[in-house]
Amino acid sequence: MRNLKLSIERDVIRATERVDLEEMRRCYREQNEFVVLEQFLAQPVVDQLLDEVDLLTPDVNRNYVPGHKKGGSVSFYTLLNKAPAILSLYRSPALLIFLSRLVEASLLLCPQDDPHSCALYYYRQPGDHIGFHYDTSYYKGKRYTVLIGLVERSEHCRLVARVKKRGETEEIRETRIPMDPGTAVLFNGDKLWHAVTPLGKGEERVVLTLQYVTNQEMGPFKKMFSNLKDAFAYFGPAALLRWNPVAKSGDKRHAASEYASAPPSPAPLAPCRGIFTCD
């Protein structure tokens, strides 16, 4: 397990070093707290995540909300027991530091009783989709979403983002984003109006979602509403009943000594992709 964590952490360090942080931050600001990092994760770490995607297929909960969404999901509770690579990525100190610097806020992991904090979304049946929505924060602070493409075998199923330019009140443009393996999308959940278009016949799409917050507190009413939404629209009522508290030490750490090692040499800068020109 320790070797796996170290391997994931080294890959994340390499990924973050390929990014021009100042340029990416400028794009993020200009696009009202939204940015795409193409090919952010290299293939070796994607392959480790894909092994767990296959392993977790029997645990997928199919869900259907008429007029809004259809698809499959695996909650954080299941990932805790069966997906050490995904958990290592979510909890990566290097990733947490990088994201905090990018959004210019001190980010924390979600509490471990939040089934949505780290989850897999499977689109495997024709028509699987999700309608337009915000990733509304029920926490007392802000909530940030990171989507990471793992499987993209589709010409139809796309993340659709309606992005507002900073300072503007009108929507500027709608963009459709293929979630190629390793590509990451970062946004403030309360600001991006987004959807996923329906999957075509014989196609497949799997995306990992990571959630980070600036405050881990949530009021009791909002907690109840969040649990009901997750139970009936994503992971099923049984998922909430399977929750077993585990040790929470280390959730708020931004770095850990077990990952200490000399960082690898930086590679060429990753591109800044978006629907606005960042110049």
C-alpha positions in Angstrom: 0.0 0.0 0.0 2.8 2.4 0.9 4.5 1.7 -2.5 1.3 2.4 -4.3 0.9 5.7 -2.5 4.4 6.7 -3.3 4.0 5.7 -7.0 0.7 7.7 -7.3 2.3 10.7 -5.5 5.3 10.7 -7.8 3.0 10.7 -10.9 1.0 13.5 -9.5 4.1 15.6 -8.8 5.2 15.0 -12.4 1.7 16.1 -13.6 1.7 19.3 -11.6 5.2 20.2 -12.7 4.1 20.1 -16.4 1.5 22.8 -15.7 2.2 26.5 -16.1 0.4 27.4 -12.9 0.3 31.2 -13.5 -1.2 30.7 -17.0 -3.6 28.1 -15.8 -4.7 30.3 -12.9 -5.3 33.1 -15.3 -7.5 30.9 -17.5 -9.4 29.7 -14.4 -10.1 33.2 -13.3 -11.1 34.4 -16.8 -13.5 31.5 -17.2 -15.3 32.2 -13.9 -13.5 29.4 -11.9 -13.4 26.7 -14.6 -10.5 25.2 -16.5 -9.6 22.1 -18.5 -6.2 20.4 -18.1 -5.7 18.2 -21.1 -3.8 14.9 -20.5 -3.1 16.0 -16.9 -2.4 12.5 -15.7 0.0 10.3 -17.6 -1.0 6.8 -18.9 0.7 4.8 -16.1 -1.4 6.3 -13.4 -4.5 6.1 -15.6 -3.9 2.4 -16.1 -3.8 1.9 -12.3 -7.1 3.6 -12.0 -8.6 1.6 -14.8 -7.8 -1.6 -13.1 -10.0 -0.5 -10.3 -12.7 0.7 -12.6 -13.0 -2.9 -13.9 -12.8 -4.4 -10.4 -15.7 -2.2 -9.2 -18.1 -3.0 -12.1 -20.1 -5.4 -9.9 -20.6 -2.6 -7.4 -22.1 -0.1 -9.8 -25.5 1.2 -8.7 -27.7 2.0 -11.7 -29.9 5.0 -11.2 -32.6 6.8 -13.1 -34.3 10.1 -12.4 -36.9 10.8 -15.1 -36.2 13.9 -17.1 -32.8 14.4 -15.5 -30.3 11.5 -15.3 -29.6 7.9 -16.1 -26.3 6.1 -15.4 -24.3 4.1 -12.9 -22.3 5.2 -9.8 -19.9 3.8 -7.2 -19.7 5.8 -4.0 -16.8 6.7 -1.8 -17.8 4.1 0.8 -17.1 1.3 -1.7 -13.9 3.0 -2.9 -12.6 3.0 0.6 -12.5 -0.8 0.7 -11.7 -1.6 -2.9 -9.9 1.2 -4.7 -6.5 2.1 -3.0 -5.1 3.8 -6.2 -8.2 6.1 -6.5 -8.0 6.9 -2.8 -4.3 7.7 -3.1 -5.0 10.1 -5.9 -7.8 11.8 -4.1 -5.8 12.2 -0.9 -2.5 13.1 -2.7 -0.8 15.9 -0.8 0.8 17.1 -4.0 -2.6 17.3 -5.8 -4.2 19.1 -2.8 -1.4 21.7 -2.7 -1.6 22.2 -6.5 -5.4 22.6 -6.5 -5.3 25.0 -3.5 -2.7 27.2 -5.3 -4.7 27.1 -8.5 -8.0 28.2 -7.0 -6.3 30.4 -4.4 -8.0 28.8 -1.4 -7.0 26.3 1.2 -8.8 23.1 0.2 -9.7 20.2 2.4 -10.9 16.7 1.7 -14.6 16.1 2.2 -15.5 14.4 5.5 -15.4 10.6 5.2 -19.2 10.3 5.8 -19.8 12.1 2.4 -20.4 9.3 -0.2 -19.9 11.9 -3.0 -16.4 13.0 -1.9 -14.8 10.6 -4.3 -16.9 8.6 -6.8 -17.0 6.9 -10.1 -19.6 7.5 -12.8 -20.3 4.8 -15.3 -22.1 5.5 -18.6 -22.5 2.2 -20.3 -26.1 1.9 -21.5 -27.6 3.9 -24.5 -29.1 7.1 -23.3 -27.0 7.4 -20.1 -26.7 11.1 -19.3 -27.2 13.8 -16.7 -29.1 17.1 -17.3 -27.9 20.6 -16.6 -27.1 21.3 -12.9 -24.7 22.9 -10.5 -22.6 20.9 -8.1 -24.2 22.9 -5.3 -22.2 23.1 -2.1 -24.2 22.1 1.0 -21.1 22.8 3.1 -20.6 26.1 4.9 -17.8 26.9 2.5 -17.1 26.4 -1.2 -17.1 23.1 -3.0 -14.8 22.4 -5.9 -15.2 19.5 -8.4 -12.4 17.8 -10.3 -13.5 15.4 -13.0 -10.9 13.0 -14.5 -11.5 11.1 -17.7 -10.8 7.4 -17.5 -12.7 5.7 -20.4 -13.9 7.7 -23.4 -15.2 5.5 -26.1 -18.0 7.7 -27.4 -18.8 10.2 -30.1 -22.0 11.4 -28.4 -21.5 11.5 -24.7 -19.8 14.8 -23.7 -19.4 17.1 -20.8 -21.3 20.3 -21.8 -20.2 23.4 -19.9 -21.9 26.8 -20.1 -19.2 29.1 -19.0 -19.5 32.8 -18.1 -16.6 35.1 -18.5 -15.5 36.8 -15.3 -17.5 39.8 -14.5 -20.2 39.0 -17.1 -23.8 38.2 -16.3 -24.7 36.6 -19.6 -23.6 33.1 -20.7 -20.8 33.5 -23.3 -20.5 30.2 -25.0 -21.4 26.5 -24.6 -18.5 24.0 -25.1 -18.5 20.2 -25.3 -15.6 18.5 -23.8 -14.4 15.0 -24.5 -13.1 13.5 -21.2 -10.1 11.6 -22.7 -8.1 9.4 -20.3 -6.1 11.6 -18.0 -7.8 14.9 -18.8 -9.0 16.8 -15.8 -11.7 19.5 -15.4 -11.7 21.8 -12.4 -14.5 24.1 -11.4 -16.3 25.8 -8.6 -19.5 23.7 -8.2 -21.7 26.7 -7.5 -20.7 28.5 -10.7 -20.6 26.0 -13.6 -23.9 25.1 -15.2 -23.1 21.8 -16.8 -24.5 18.5 -18.2 -23.5 15.2 -19.9 -25.1 14.4 -23.2 -26.7 10.9 -23.9 -24.5 8.0 -24.6 -24.9 6.3 -28.0 -25.3 2.6 -28.7 -22.2 0.5 -28.2 -20.4 3.3 -26.4 -18.8 3.6 -23.0 -17.7 6.5 -20.7 -16.3 6.4 -17.2 -15.3 9.4 -15.2 -13.8 9.8 -11.7 -15.0 12.8 -9.6 -13.1 14.3 -6.7 -14.6 16.8 -4.4 -12.8 19.3 -2.2 -14.2 21.9 0.2 -13.0 25.0 2.1 -15.0 24.1 5.2 -16.0 20.6 6.2 -19.0 21.7 8.3 -22.6 21.1 7.0 -25.8 22.0 8.8 -28.1 19.1 9.8 -30.9 20.0 7.4 -28.6 20.3 4.5 -26.8 17.1 5.5 -30.2 15.3 5.5 -31.0 16.7 2.0 -27.6 15.8 0.7 -27.9 12.2 1.9 -31.3 11.8 0.4 -30.1 13.2 -3.0 -27.1 10.8 -3.0 -29.2 7.8 -1.9 -31.9 8.2 -4.6 -30.1 9.9 -7.5 -26.7 8.3 -7.3 -25.6 5.5 -5.0 -28.8 3.8 -3.7 -30.3 3.7 -0.1 -28.2 0.7 0.7 -25.0 2.7 0.2 -25.8 4.9 3.2 -26.5 1.9 5.4 -23.1 0.4 4.6 -21.2 3.3 5.9 -18.7 2.4 8.6 -16.7 5.1 10.3 -12.9 4.9 9.8 -10.0 6.8 11.2 -10.1 10.4 10.1 -6.6 11.4 10.9 -4.8 13.0 8.0 -7.9 14.3 6.2 -6.9 17.9 6.7 -3.2 17.5 6.0 -1.9 19.3 3.0 1.3 17.3 3.0 2.6 14.1 4.5 6.2 13.0 5.3 5.6 9.5 3.9 5.6 11.1 0.4 8.8 13.0 0.9 11.2 12.4 -2.0 13.1 14.4 -4.5 10.7 15.6 -7.2 11.4 14.5 -10.8 12.6 16.9 -13.4 9.8 19.0 -15.0 8.5 18.0 -18.4 7.1 20.4 -21.1 4.2 22.6 -20.0 0.7 21.4 -20.4 -1.7 23.4 -22.6 -4.4 25.6 -21.2 -7.6 24.7 -22.9 -10.8 26.6 -22.6 -13.5 28.4 -24.5 -11.9 31.8 -24.1 -8.5 33.0 -25.3 -6.3 33.5 -22.2 -4.2 36.5 -23.4 
